[in-house]
Each structure stands twice: as C-alpha cells, then as structure tokens.
C-alpha cells in the first residue's frame, strides 16, 4: 500500500512549466555531487531530460547500487522500481519517488497473501510431493513482498529481457513453475521455449484452485497468474493487420507484455531495451509500428527523424500511474533536499529486503 502524497501547496501548483524546468536545472546543478536521477523509458520527456541514467527498472536499480558516492537517488518511475533500487542500494543511500501514487496496477494484482494462499491450495491437493517442487518466478514488476516470498522459496526474479532464460532455469530445477504476476510475459516466454500450450495453465485470482481441476494442475508444467499490463493489453491483432495493409514493408515490434496473439504475428518482440536497439540499428527510411508505451515511442520518433515510427494502436497507450510523476513533483523533492529534508523516501524493511535480494541475486546468477 502506497503512502499518501503530501500536498505541495499553491506555491508549486501556480508555477509555469518553463519556470519549473529552469528551477529543476538549477537545483540539479546545485546538488549534483550528491544526487542521482534515474528515469524509466516510459517517463514523460519533461522529466526524462533530467536523467543521469535511463533504462528499464532493474538496469536502473543496478546503476544506483554501483554508484557509491551519491547519497540521494531519485527514481522517476513507479513504486516497485524504487523498492528494487532500495533493496540493491548501498548503506546510507536514500531512494525517493517523485510522487507516492506512482504505482503499478500489474504489480498490485499479485499480493504476497494471495500468492501464499495459492501455494497452500496447490499443496493441499497433493499434486506435488513437497513445496520445493514448485519453483516461483516473479517478474521484476512486482512488490518487494512478492520478491521476498520468491527468495524465501529459492525462486528467481526475471525481466522482460531475460524471462526465457530464467523460465528455463526454473523448469530444469523443479516439477512445476508458478510465474507471476504477468500472464502474457509468461505465456510468450513459454512459447519461445517450445512448451506445449496444454502444459501452460492460467491461475485465475479469487477462484478455488485458480479455476482449474486437479487433473489439469497435475498435467501443467507452468502456472500463470492472471495479471496483466493495462497499457500493453490495448494492442490488438487487428492493429498489426491494419498497419501491414496500410504500409507494406513496415516492421512490427511488440513488448512481451502484449497478449500472445499480438506477439505471435509481430516481426520482432522484446524488452524496452530490445525495442530501442532494433530501431537504433535499422537503416534510414525504415518503417516501424511499435507496441509499447507511448512516451518511449514518441522519444524514438524524436531521436530518429530519418525513420518512420508509429505507435501500433490508434489510441494513446500511456502509463498513467507513472505519469503521476510530474516535473513539479521533481522540483519539490529537489527543493526539499536543498533545504536538508528527504521526502518520499522508499524504504523496504530489512527482513523483506534480505529475502528479496536473494531472488534478485538468483536472477543475476542465471543471466
């Protein structure tokens, strides 16, 4: 549960955009020796321009941990990303989030309590000899509590760029894999590994045994929690077909959080870093339709005026929770730091952090 965001007051709400950006620039210069600003690729441009490092969530957390001389880390992303940064941070480093309501609906779809109950149900019906036969894998887009649950059971975190390697490790380690919270990343990764569809089973939240029979659970190799990204669910197979009719030769690239029926007919798929590299490495005149969050797509357009780049969907696909982070929130954090006050600090309790770190470290050992 996120804490309540403090009201900034009329002093900040009445500021014009240009003044906000100018003041951020000055504050950043003033605090530079002790400050690191990290930005996820889906962050809006008015904040992204101030990033010291940009990337996906785990890459940024590792950047923060690797830099020991900066006490203050502002993570311009969502809550689980700041938690991961705090888990991997060095002693004395303080991680902050510009707006405390910047959460992740997908991460919230898998709570530690609900996942623990699912494990108890699976053990109660006798489809496994012991709990260690069921290997948990959690997408990095999950809470510290979920990462801790996974670490305690010797499972692993994964990212959208290494999910296939981690899933293969889990299949080799145990009889069954429980993958959460994103059904679609799990399903796309299983398909890439050649796991038959009949061995991949959906676990529906709130239903007894996930809405499955004991026989179905016994036959399954991979159980997928029924979580999803609200942004990537907006991309449809018809969007792919329409672009191909409209623009022969266009390349379609999709993020693996998209449904399987989109990813399976795209030309390429991969993480945000993979998408960026594909566009960067393509020749001038290339045409792309991209199935991922609009801020990244717009940034690629600006960075590659020699290429034709489109959002795959006809409507704006924006991560509205990440967009809670506005430039004025960043300015407010910086002003408070300049006055010796740390606001919106994200702190994971030591026991949770210890077990969560274990699941993150397991991933690094695999990949």
C-alpha positions, -999 to +999 in steps of 0.1 A: +000+000+000+015+034-010+017+062+015-003+094+010+014+120-012+019+153+006+001+183-009+027+206-025+006+237-020-003+267-042+033+278-042+041+250-065+008+245-084+009+281-096+043+277-113+045+278-151+062+249-170+092+270-181+099+282-146+096+246-132+121+233-157+145+261-151+144+257-114+149+219-117+180+226-138+195+249-112+187+226-083+202+196-101+234+216-107+235+227-070+230+191-057+250+173-084+278+159-063+253+140-041+224+133-064+215+107-089+183+109-110+171+077-127+144+076-153+125+047-168+119+048-205+081+053-200+086+086-181+074+118-198+100+138-216+099+169-193+113+147-165+133+122-187+155+151-199+170+154-164+180+117-162+216+108-152+208+073-163+178+059-183+168+023-188+144-004-176+137-010-139+165-034-130+192-018-151+185+014-133+185-002-098+219-017-106+232+016-118+221+031-084+238+003-065+270+007-085+275+043-077+286+046-041+293+083-039+257+096-043+236+097-012+203+107-028+187+087-056+155+100-072+138+072-091+115+086-118+094+055-123+069+036-102+069+022-067+083-013-073+112+002-092+121+024-063+118-006-040+142-026-061+166+003-060+164+005-022+170-033-019+201-031-041+213+003-028+244+007-006+242+015+031+234+052+036+218+058+002+183+071+002+159+063-026+130+087-034+099+086-057+086+120-070+050+110-064+040+083-039+009+074-060+031+063-089+023+026-086+019-003-110-016-019-114+000-052-126+023-055-096-008-049-074-026-078-090-003-103-071-002-098-034+020-119-011-011-130+007-029-142-024+002-160-038+008-177-004-028-189-004-024-203-039+006-222-028-013-237+001-041-248-022-017-265-045+000-283-017-034-294-002-045-313-033-013-334-034-001-327-070+034-322-056+054-342-031+067-310-014+067-273-019+102-271-033+089-290-064+070-258-073+095-231-084+083-195-082+094-169-107+083-133-104+086-106-130+105-076-117+072-057-120+062-069-085+063-057-049+092-063-026+070-086-006+065-108-036+102-108-043+108-118-007+083-146-010+101-159-041+135-155-024+124-175+006+114-204-017+147-203-037+130-189-068+141-161-091+131-127-104+131-121-142+129-091-165+113-089-199+148-093-215+158-125-196+125-142-188+131-171-212+165-179-195+150-177-161+120-198-170+142-225-185+163-225-153+131-229-133+118-257-155+151-275-150+150-270-113+115-283-104+085-302-115+063-271-120+068-233-123+045-207-109+050-174-128+036-141-117+022-115-120+021-111-158+003-139-177+014-126-210+052-123-204+049-159-190+030-172-219+052-156-246+083-169-228+069-204-225+060-204-263+096-192-271+109-222-252+086-246-270+065-256-240+032-271-254+001-250-248-016-278-229+012-276-203+006-239-197-023-232-173-038-199-162-044-194-125-074-171-121-072-150-090-101-154-065-112-189-078-107-222-060-075-238-074-073-209-098-104-222-116-087-255-126-093-291-119-068-312-100-061-332-132-053-300-152-030-288-125-012-322-124-006-321-162+006-285-162+043-275-162+038-238-159+011-219-140+005-183-150-010-158-126-037-138-144-021-104-141-016-080-170-003-046-180-032-023-187-012-004-213+000-034-233-034-050-233-046-022-256-026-036-286-047-060-307-040-083-337-062-061-359-038-033-353-009-054-367-030-064-398-042-028-404-006-015-404+005-042-428-023-033-452-017+004-450+022+003-451+037-026-469+072-033-456+065-019-422+081-038-393+060-046-362+078-049-329+060-057-297+068-057-260+063-092-244+037-079-220+014-078-251-010-107-255+003-138-273-020-132-303-002-099-309+034-111-302+029-142-324+022-122-355+047-093-349+080-093-368+100-089-336+094-087-299+114-078-268+120-056-238+122-018-240+160-021-244+155-045-273+130-022-290+153+007-287+182-013-301+162-026-330+151+009-341+186+024-335+202-003-356+178-001-385+187+018-417+174+053-426+140+051-442+129+022-420+092+020-410+082+008-376+049+003-357+057-003-320+035-019-294+046-003-262+041+027-240+036+060-259+064+080-242+090+056-254+076+056-289+074+094-291+110+096-279+121+072-306+103+094-332+122+125-320+156+106-319+151+092-354+137+118-378+151+098-407+128+069-399+090+065-399+079+054-364+043+049-352+025+036-321+009+004-331-025+013-316-047+042-329-053+054-294-028+068-269-013+040-247+001+057-217+012+045-183-010+069-163+004+058-129+039+066-139+026+099-152+017+108-116+054+119-116+052+155-129+081+180-132+066+200-102+070+169-080+106+165-090+112+202-083+096+198-049+118+169-040+149+188-051+139+220-032+134+199+000+168+182-005+185+216-008+169+225+025+181+193+041+148+174+041+143+140+025+108+135+012+090+105-003+118+081+007+111+044-002+123+020+025+120-017+024+122-033+058+154-053+064+140-088+065+119-083+034+149-067+016+172-096+026+149-123+011+140-101-019+177-095-026+181-133-027+156-136-056+173-107-075+207-122-069+195-156-082+184-139-114+219-123-118+235-157-112+213-173-140+219-145-165 
